């Protein structure tokens, strides 16, 4: 069970639990009410009422139930099909894994098995009935690289609040067909859904979308481009690169599929920097470009 603690300061002395706990633990009202009913908000090892007045120096404990917190101590195990570096970071509140491609992050109506969720569950030897899985930065099936998973609902809420802020930075690497005219720049172009399918496009009236890019290497008519998202629209990088005439290599939706990249395209989540939601420490990880994408740059005429 995940137990969160807070030592009452002079500033909070005399205040009621209902005014301190949601603010200090960043709990929503629904979560606070549920924890109160469960007797999971405690002072001196005893449940307290919402109107209990706190005293300086008292330690408030919030005991997250099993569906809000998973047991820690799970270890990385040898799971068939998983690379040794699959698990890149873990603590009581979150995991960071290196997702392969093609691999769906979540089950869907037409995808019931063969997902990242199953791989993580197998790695942690988790019970399917109680397993908690909250991807924070979701990656398309065809995108590889670093992905953060919250281990309980409270961590998910805090991490989701960091997205698209300085507290949660992501950078991607893409191999493009065509070289951007400027070596670096910003694509600020609104994105909208086309019809009822998955495809998006740049069009007026869409949602604002901003992508910053920098060309790192050029090989023939291909470029290795580093990208940072300011917003998080569906397919944003794929749409924006296609919009400037440099679709991602192998992008079967916005460019042309490649036999060399079956089921995937040349987009990789290469870097994550985030703030641990409970401790406040900075977590920063980098993941090198997969070998298959490196080969695209080494042999730019590969088809």
C-alpha positions as CSV (number, residue, x, y, z in Angstrom):
1,X,0.0,0.0,0.0
2,X,1.3,3.5,-0.9
3,X,1.2,5.8,2.2
4,X,1.7,9.5,1.7
5,X,2.6,11.7,4.7
6,X,2.6,15.4,5.6
7,X,3.9,17.0,8.8
8,X,1.6,19.8,9.7
9,X,3.2,23.3,9.7
10,X,2.4,26.3,11.8
11,X,0.6,27.8,8.7
12,X,-1.8,24.8,8.7
13,X,-2.3,24.6,12.5
14,X,-5.9,25.0,13.5
15,X,-7.2,24.3,10.0
16,X,-9.6,21.4,9.3
17,X,-8.6,18.3,7.5
18,X,-11.0,19.1,4.7
19,X,-9.1,22.3,3.9
20,X,-5.6,20.9,4.3
21,X,-5.5,17.4,2.9
22,X,-6.8,18.0,-0.6
23,X,-4.5,21.0,-1.0
24,X,-1.3,19.4,0.4
25,X,-1.8,16.0,-1.3
26,X,-3.3,17.5,-4.6
27,X,-6.4,15.4,-4.2
28,X,-9.6,16.0,-6.1
29,X,-12.8,16.2,-4.1
30,X,-14.1,12.8,-5.3
31,X,-10.8,11.2,-4.2
32,X,-10.9,13.0,-0.8
33,X,-14.4,11.9,-0.1
34,X,-13.6,8.3,-1.0
35,X,-10.5,8.3,1.2
36,X,-12.5,9.8,4.1
37,X,-15.2,7.2,3.9
38,X,-12.6,4.4,3.8
39,X,-10.9,5.8,6.9
40,X,-7.7,6.2,4.9
41,X,-6.9,9.7,6.2
42,X,-5.1,9.3,9.5
43,X,-3.4,11.2,12.3
44,X,-1.6,9.3,15.0
45,X,-2.5,6.0,13.3
46,X,-6.2,6.7,13.7
47,X,-8.7,7.8,11.1
48,X,-9.9,11.4,11.5
49,X,-13.0,13.3,10.5
50,X,-13.0,15.9,7.8
51,X,-13.6,18.6,10.4
52,X,-10.7,17.5,12.7
53,X,-8.5,20.5,13.5
54,X,-4.9,19.9,12.9
55,X,-2.0,20.8,15.2
56,X,1.5,21.8,14.2
57,X,3.9,18.8,14.2
58,X,1.2,16.2,13.7
59,X,1.8,13.7,10.9
60,X,-1.1,13.2,8.5
61,X,-1.1,9.9,6.6
62,X,-3.1,9.1,3.4
63,X,-3.4,5.4,2.8
64,X,-4.1,4.9,-0.9
65,X,-6.3,1.8,-1.5
66,X,-5.2,-1.0,-3.8
67,X,-7.0,0.3,-6.8
68,X,-5.3,3.7,-6.4
69,X,-1.9,2.3,-5.5
70,X,0.0,-0.8,-6.4
71,X,2.4,-2.6,-4.2
72,X,6.0,-1.5,-4.8
73,X,8.9,-3.9,-4.9
74,X,8.1,-5.4,-8.2
75,X,11.2,-6.3,-10.1
76,X,12.2,-6.5,-13.7
77,X,12.0,-10.1,-14.9
78,X,13.0,-12.0,-18.0
79,X,9.9,-11.9,-20.1
80,X,9.9,-13.4,-23.6
81,X,10.0,-10.7,-26.3
82,X,11.1,-7.9,-24.0
83,X,14.6,-6.3,-24.5
84,X,16.8,-6.1,-21.4
85,X,16.4,-2.3,-21.2
86,X,12.6,-2.5,-21.3
87,X,12.2,-1.1,-17.8
88,X,14.2,2.1,-17.6
89,X,13.0,3.5,-14.2
90,X,10.6,2.5,-11.4
91,X,9.6,3.7,-8.0
92,X,6.4,3.4,-5.9
93,X,4.5,5.9,-8.0
94,X,5.6,5.5,-11.6
95,X,7.4,3.4,-14.2
96,X,9.2,4.5,-17.3
97,X,9.6,1.9,-20.1
98,X,11.0,1.8,-23.5
99,X,8.1,0.8,-25.8
100,X,8.8,-1.2,-28.9
101,X,7.0,-0.7,-32.2
102,X,4.7,-1.8,-33.6
103,X,3.0,-2.2,-30.3
104,X,-0.3,-0.7,-29.0
105,X,-0.1,1.2,-25.7
106,X,-3.6,0.2,-24.7
107,X,-6.2,-2.4,-25.7
108,X,-8.8,-1.2,-28.1
109,X,-12.0,-2.5,-29.7
110,X,-10.0,-4.3,-32.4
111,X,-6.9,-5.0,-30.3
112,X,-7.6,-7.2,-27.3
113,X,-4.2,-8.7,-26.8
114,X,-0.5,-8.1,-27.7
115,X,-0.3,-4.7,-26.0
116,X,2.2,-2.8,-23.8
117,X,-0.2,-3.3,-20.9
118,X,0.2,-7.0,-21.1
119,X,4.0,-6.7,-21.3
120,X,4.2,-4.5,-18.2
121,X,1.8,-6.8,-16.3
122,X,4.0,-9.8,-17.2
123,X,7.2,-8.0,-16.2
124,X,5.7,-7.1,-12.8
125,X,4.1,-10.5,-12.3
126,X,0.9,-8.6,-11.5
127,X,-2.5,-10.1,-10.9
128,X,-4.7,-9.2,-14.0
129,X,-7.7,-8.6,-11.7
130,X,-6.0,-5.9,-9.6
131,X,-3.3,-4.6,-12.0
132,X,-3.3,-0.7,-12.3
133,X,-2.0,0.8,-15.5
134,X,-2.2,4.5,-16.3
135,X,0.0,5.6,-19.3
136,X,0.8,9.3,-19.0
137,X,2.4,10.2,-22.4
138,X,0.7,7.8,-24.8
139,X,2.6,6.7,-27.9
140,X,1.1,5.5,-31.2
141,X,1.4,1.9,-32.1
142,X,4.1,2.7,-34.6
143,X,6.1,4.9,-32.3
144,X,8.9,3.5,-30.1
145,X,10.7,4.9,-27.1
146,X,10.2,6.2,-23.6
147,X,6.8,6.1,-22.0
148,X,5.7,7.0,-18.4
149,X,3.2,4.9,-16.6
150,X,1.6,6.0,-13.3
151,X,1.2,3.3,-10.8
152,X,-1.8,4.7,-9.0
153,X,-4.6,7.2,-9.8
154,X,-3.2,9.9,-7.6
155,X,0.2,9.8,-9.4
156,X,-1.6,9.8,-12.7
157,X,-3.6,13.0,-11.8
158,X,-0.4,14.8,-10.8
159,X,1.7,13.7,-13.8
160,X,-1.1,14.5,-16.2
161,X,-1.1,18.0,-14.7
162,X,2.6,18.3,-15.6
163,X,2.1,17.5,-19.3
164,X,2.8,20.4,-21.7
165,X,4.5,22.4,-18.9
166,X,8.1,22.8,-17.9
167,X,7.7,20.0,-15.4
168,X,7.3,17.3,-18.0
169,X,9.4,17.7,-21.2
170,X,9.5,15.2,-24.0
171,X,11.7,15.1,-27.1
172,X,11.3,12.9,-30.1
173,X,13.6,11.9,-33.0
174,X,12.2,11.3,-36.5
175,X,13.7,10.3,-39.8
176,X,12.0,12.3,-42.5
177,X,11.6,11.9,-46.2
178,X,12.8,15.3,-47.3
179,X,14.9,17.8,-45.5
180,X,13.3,20.9,-43.8
181,X,14.2,24.1,-45.5
182,X,15.3,25.7,-42.2
183,X,17.7,23.9,-39.9
184,X,15.5,24.7,-36.9
185,X,12.2,26.3,-36.4
186,X,8.6,26.1,-35.0
187,X,5.6,24.7,-36.7
188,X,2.5,26.6,-35.3
189,X,-0.4,25.1,-37.3
190,X,-3.9,24.1,-36.1
191,X,-4.9,20.5,-36.4
192,X,-8.4,19.1,-37.0
193,X,-9.8,15.6,-37.6
194,X,-10.7,14.6,-41.2
195,X,-14.1,13.0,-41.2
196,X,-14.7,10.1,-38.7
197,X,-11.4,8.2,-39.3
198,X,-8.0,8.5,-37.6
199,X,-6.5,10.9,-40.0
200,X,-5.8,14.5,-39.0
201,X,-4.8,17.5,-41.1
202,X,-3.7,21.2,-40.7
203,X,-6.7,23.4,-41.3
204,X,-8.1,26.6,-40.0
205,X,-10.6,26.2,-37.2
206,X,-8.6,23.2,-35.8
207,X,-7.0,23.1,-32.3
208,X,-3.8,25.0,-31.9
209,X,-0.7,22.8,-32.2
210,X,2.9,23.9,-31.8
211,X,6.0,21.7,-32.5
212,X,9.6,22.9,-32.2
213,X,12.2,21.1,-34.3
214,X,16.0,21.0,-35.0
215,X,17.7,19.1,-37.9
216,X,20.5,17.0,-36.4
217,X,21.8,15.1,-39.4
218,X,21.1,15.0,-43.2
219,X,21.7,11.9,-45.3
220,X,20.7,12.3,-49.0
221,X,17.1,13.2,-49.0
222,X,16.5,12.1,-45.4
223,X,17.0,14.1,-42.2
224,X,17.2,13.1,-38.6
225,X,15.1,15.7,-36.8
226,X,14.7,16.3,-33.0
227,X,11.3,17.6,-32.0
228,X,9.8,19.0,-28.8
229,X,6.0,19.3,-28.3
230,X,4.5,22.4,-26.8
231,X,1.0,21.0,-27.3
232,X,-0.2,17.4,-27.4
233,X,-2.6,16.9,-30.3
234,X,-3.3,13.5,-31.8
235,X,-0.7,12.6,-34.5
236,X,0.8,16.1,-34.0
237,X,4.4,15.4,-35.1
238,X,3.3,13.2,-38.0
239,X,0.8,15.9,-39.3
240,X,3.2,18.8,-38.8
241,X,6.1,17.1,-40.6
242,X,3.9,16.1,-43.5
243,X,2.5,19.7,-43.6
244,X,6.0,21.1,-44.2
245,X,6.7,18.5,-47.0
246,X,8.8,16.2,-44.8
247,X,6.7,13.2,-43.8
248,X,8.1,10.7,-41.4
249,X,9.8,7.8,-43.2
250,X,7.5,4.8,-43.3
251,X,4.4,6.7,-42.1
252,X,1.7,4.8,-43.8
253,X,-1.0,7.3,-42.9
254,X,0.7,10.6,-43.8
255,X,3.5,9.5,-46.1
256,X,4.5,6.1,-47.6
257,X,5.0,2.8,-45.9
258,X,8.4,1.2,-46.0
259,X,9.1,-2.6,-46.2
260,X,12.1,-1.9,-44.0
261,X,9.7,-0.7,-41.2
262,X,6.9,-3.3,-41.1
263,X,4.0,-1.9,-39.0
264,X,5.9,1.1,-37.7
265,X,7.4,4.4,-38.8
266,X,10.6,6.3,-38.0
267,X,9.4,8.2,-34.9
268,X,11.0,7.6,-31.5
269,X,10.4,9.0,-28.0
270,X,14.0,9.8,-27.2
271,X,14.0,11.9,-24.0
272,X,11.8,12.4,-21.0
273,X,12.4,14.9,-18.1
274,X,9.7,15.0,-15.4
275,X,9.2,15.9,-11.8
276,X,8.5,12.9,-9.5
277,X,5.0,13.8,-8.4
278,X,5.4,12.9,-4.7
279,X,9.0,13.5,-3.9
280,X,9.6,16.5,-6.3
281,X,12.9,15.1,-7.6
282,X,13.8,15.4,-11.3
283,X,13.9,12.3,-13.4
284,X,15.6,12.5,-16.8
285,X,16.2,9.7,-19.2
286,X,17.4,9.4,-22.8
287,X,16.8,6.5,-25.2
288,X,19.0,6.1,-28.3
289,X,17.6,5.8,-31.8
290,X,16.8,2.1,-32.5
291,X,19.1,0.3,-34.9
292,X,16.5,0.0,-37.6
293,X,16.0,3.8,-37.7
294,X,19.8,4.4,-37.8
295,X,20.0,2.2,-40.8
296,X,17.5,4.5,-42.6
297,X,20.0,7.3,-42.2
298,X,23.0,5.2,-43.2
299,X,21.2,4.0,-46.4
300,X,18.9,6.8,-47.4
301,X,17.9,5.1,-50.7
302,X,16.5,2.1,-48.8
303,X,13.0,1.2,-50.0
